[in-house]
Amino acid sequence: MKLVKSKISVLLVTVAFMSLTGVAFGADKTYTVTDVNEALNVITNGRVIMKAETAFGAGSPFVVTKSSNIPGKAITETPGLVVGNPRAVVKKIAVGMTLTESAIELAGATGVDAIVLHHPVADAASSGGVPLRNYSGLYGLAIFEVHEAFHGRHPGIAWMHGHKPFKADIHYGGIPGNVIFVGKPLPDVKKLGDIVDRLTVLADLSREKTILKSEQEQRQSPAIQEANIAAAPEILLGTRESKVGTILHIFPHTGFTPQHMRQLKKEYPDIDTIVVSISRVKKDNPLVATAKELGLTMVLGNSHALEIVENGIPLAYALKSLLPGVEVVLFRERMTSAPVDVFGSKAMRDYGHEMADKYLVPKK
């Protein structure tokens, strides 16, 4: 029954897209950058900027400027096409989280025509320190972003963490992007350990551990670490046997505060479990102290390094459904760390020593 409903939903979205564009799309259609933008508008339920002159769309809650008040470092999100020729043909799309020079190089080397990013794109910061238009133009790449426009469009992050929200807010406390969920656990989630085990299986962490172990052996360094393993699910307050009743799911990097937690506990007194995901908190964080004060348990879920699974895969499948015949791939980041004395080949380490000693370190 769920599969049937899922297929019906995809069909309805596809029909809506065909109606919106006035074109009967099929596997043999030639798609353009404009078609991709229109597909993203369907996926986000009309939140994408469709015309250049409205790129800073007055009144749109999804055109948001993010700033820590560091001079010159603010960035404005403009969901939809960031750079690229609207008439260019698109045969291959990459879906990724954050644009980097590595992503641009991978796209250029593997025949990608368009990159759809979840996170906002910043000139130079996202493109190796050079102007984005120059770099992307070199490989004929169109680049899109969705971020806040995509938030709240599916319940997958809550589902992965074992609950079904009955309350969702993507700007709690009036803060854009301050997403919160309040939900009830799924039938197979009865204790904190169930959440940890569920996430471990869904993220395929056992395979990730095997890959990391192989890399450590090949490079002969057990000190190599990898983000998904280092930031694996963890219980901060409570035990694996602690019961789960009503869950408050928070994302601390978005501006969530201890006062928000107290207010939500007043609004929903049955809350007994805090799930923290995407960003994480350390044991001495005020949010942990507040949860303890309120008698709540707390579990750390998926880190930001796994959002390509939570948001990237659904976005990729939606594009694949709306643009049949276009190849869709995912760009997954894998961040590792290694002591400098075991990094790379001996020849490269010798090179590093020589450059540092001859040119970078003052002679005594």
N, C-alpha and C positions, 0 to 999 in steps of 0.2 A: 504493500500500500504506500509506504514512504517513497519507494522508487517511482511509482506511478505519479504521485503528487509532484516529485522532483522533476520528472520529465514534462509534466503539464506546465510547471512554473517556467522551465526553460523555454517551452514553446510559446507561452504567453509573452515572455520578455522579447523573444525573437520577433514575434508578430508586431509587438509595439515598436521595435526598432525599425522594421520594414515600413510600418505606417509613418513613422517619424521622418524617414529619409525619402519615402516615395519610391523606393527601389526594391524589387524582389531579389534579395540576395541569395546567392547560391555558391557552391564550391568552385564554379568556374568564373566567378566575378573577379574583375581586377579592382582591388581596393586601393584607396589613397589615404594620405595622412588625415584628410578631412573625415573620411569614414571612421578612422580610429577615434578621432575626437568625438564624433557623434555616438559611437559605441560607448565611450566612457561617460557621455552625458546620460545615456540610458542606464548604465550600471550605477551611476551615482544619483539617479532619480532627478535629473535636471540641474545638477549643481555645478556643471562645468561651464567655463567661460567660452562662449561660442563665437564671439566676434572680437577682433583685435581692439576695436575702439572701446570695448567694455572690459578690458583686461584688468583694470583696477576698479571694476564694477562697484559703483557706489551702492551701498546697502546690502551687498551680498555678505552673509555671515561666513562664507567660506573663502573669501579673500581676506586673509588675516596677516598682519605684520607681527612677527615674533622678534622680541628684543630683550636682552639682559641689560640694556643701557650701556653696552660696551661701544664706544664711539666707532661708527662705520661698519658695525657687524650685524645690523638688523636685516631681516629678510622678509619679503612679502610673498605669501603663497598665492599662486594664480592657477587654480585647478584647470587642467586641460593642456593644450599645446603651449609649450614654452618656447621652442625654437624648431624650425624646420619648414620646408616648402609644403604648403597645404595640398598641392597637386601631385606631389611625389608618390610613386607607387610603393605600396607596402606588401611585401611577401613574407617577411619574417619579423616577429615582434619578440622582444625580450622584456620580461617583467622582473623588476628588481626593487629593492628597498631604498638604497641610497646611491646616488650617482658619484662615481669616482673615476679617476683616469684609468684605473684597471677595467672598469665596466665599459668605458668608451673604447679602449683598445680591444677588449674581447668582442665587442659588437662589431667593430671595424674588421676584425680578422675572421669573423664567422658569418658574415653576410646578413647581419641584422640591419633592418631598415628603420626601425623605431624602437625606442626604449620607453616603457611606461614605468615610472618610479612612484613608489608610495610617498616618499618624503620630498619636501620642497627642494628645488634645485637652486643653487646660488652660483652666480657668475664667478669664475675663477676658483672658488672654494670647492666646487663640484667637478672642476675640469683641470686639475693639475696646475693651478696657479696662473692659467692663461685664459683669455676671453672665451667663453663657452661657444659663442657663435663660430669663431675661427676653428676650434677643435672639432666640434660636431660637424661642421660644414666640410671638413677635410674628408670625412667618411660618409657624407650624405645622410647623416642621422637626423631623424626627428625625435624630439624628447618631450615627454609629457610628465606631469605630476598630478597627483590626486589628493593625497593626505587627508585634511579635514573633510573634504568632500566625500571621501570614502568611509570615514568613521561612522559607525552606527548602521551601516548598510546590510550587515549580516550578523547573526549571533554566534559566529564561530569561535571567537576568543573565549566567550563564556562557556560554550559547549566543551571546548577542549579542556577547560578547567573544571568541568564537572557540574555545571549548574545551568538553569534556565532562568534568565532575568524576567522579573515582573516590573522592574523599574530600570530605565536606562536614561542617562543624561550625558550629552557630549560637551556640555559647557556648565558643569555644576558650579554653583557660586558665582555665575556670570563670567567665568574664565574660559575663553575659547580653548577647546582641546582638553579640558579637565573632565575626562570621561569617567563615569562611575556606573557600575551595575549593582543592583540588589536582586538576588535570585534564590531559588530553591534548588537543592541538589538533585541531580538526576538519580533515577532509581538505584543504580549500581554504586553510588557514592554515599557512603554512610559515615565515613571517618576520614581524618586528614590523610592517612596513609593511602586511601583510595585515590585521592587527588594526585599525590606524588607518583603513584604507580601508573595512573592513567596518562599523565604527561610524559613519563619516561618511555612508554610504549609508543605514543603518538609521535613523539619527536625522534623516535628510532635511536635513542641515546646509546643502546648497547652496541649498535653498529658504529656510532661515532667514537665510542671508546676503543673499539677494535682498530679503527682507522688511526686514531691517535697513538695507540700502542705500536702499530706498525711504523709510523713515522718516527717515534722515539727510538725504535730498534734500528731503523735504516740510518738515522743520523747519530746513533750511539749517544743519545742524551735523554735520560728519563726526566730532565727538567723542562722539556718542551710542554707547554700547556695550550689548551684550545678553549675558546670562549664558551661553547655550549656545554662542555664538560665542567669547566671551572664554575660556571653559573647554573648548575643543575638545580632542579626543584629541591627545596629544603624547608623543613618545619622550624619556625623561629619560636613560636609560643604554642605549647601543647605537645602531644605525642602522636605517634601513628594511630593510636587507638582513640584519640579524642573525637567525640561525635560531632557531626556537621548538621546544623539545622538550617539557618538562614545565612546566606553568604553576602558580604559586602566586598565587591571586587574593585580594587583601586589601582591607579597607575601614578606613582609618586612624582615622576618627572614632569607631570602636566600641571603641577601647582597645587596638588592635594595637600591639605594641612591637617594638623591635629584637631583644629576647630571644626573642619568639615566632618571628620570622623565622629566627633561628639554630637554634631547636629544630626547626622544620619542615624546615629544610634537612638536619638530622641524620636526621629521620624519613624523609625522601624525598630522598635524595642526588641524584636525577636532575633536581630542580628547577633550571631555568636561566633562567626568565623570571618576573618579577613583574608582575602586572597590578594596578593601583591604580584603584579606581573608587568611585563615589558621592561620597566625599570625596577630596580631592587633597592632594599634598604639594609643597612647594617644593624647589628643588635643594639647599638647605642643611639639609633635614630629616634627622635621624638615621637614618630608615628608608632614605633614599637612600644615605647613607654606608655603612650595613650591607650593602645589596644590592651596592654596589661592592666592598666588602671580601670578600664571598662569591663575587665573579665573576659576578654575575647581571645580566641586562638588566632594564630597567624601562620600562613604558609606562603613561601616564595614560589611562584610558578615560573612560566617561561620567561627568559630574559629577552631583551630587545633583539638579540642576535637570532632569535627564532621567529621573528615576525614575518619572515619570508614564507614560513609555513602557515602561520595564522591568517595573514591578509594577502600574501602574494599568490598562494595557490588558488584560493577562490577567485581572485581577480583574473588570473591567467585562464582559468576554465570559463569564466564569463566572456572574456574576449574571444576565446576559441569557439564558443557557441554562437556568438553574434557575428563573427567574421569567418565562416566556414571556408576551409581551404588555406587560410593563413597559418603558417607555422608559428607556434608559440613556445618559447623556452623560458626558463627561469634562471636568473643570475643570483646565485647564492654566495654570500660572503662567508668566508671561513677565516677567522682571525686566530693566529697562533703567536705564541711568544717563545723565545729561546735565548739562553745566555749568549752574549756576543761571542764568547770564546768557542762556541760550537756552531755558530751560524754560518751557513754556506760552506763552500769548499775551503781547503787550506790556502789555495791560491788567492781566493777572495779575502780571506782574513789577513793574509800577508799584505795584500793591496791596501786594506783598510788601515793597518798599522803604518804603512809607509806614507799614505796621504796625511794621516793624523800627525805623525812625528815630524814630517818635513814641512808641512804647510799650516797646520791648525794649532799646534801646541807651541807656545813661545819657548825659545831656547833658554836654558838657565844660564 
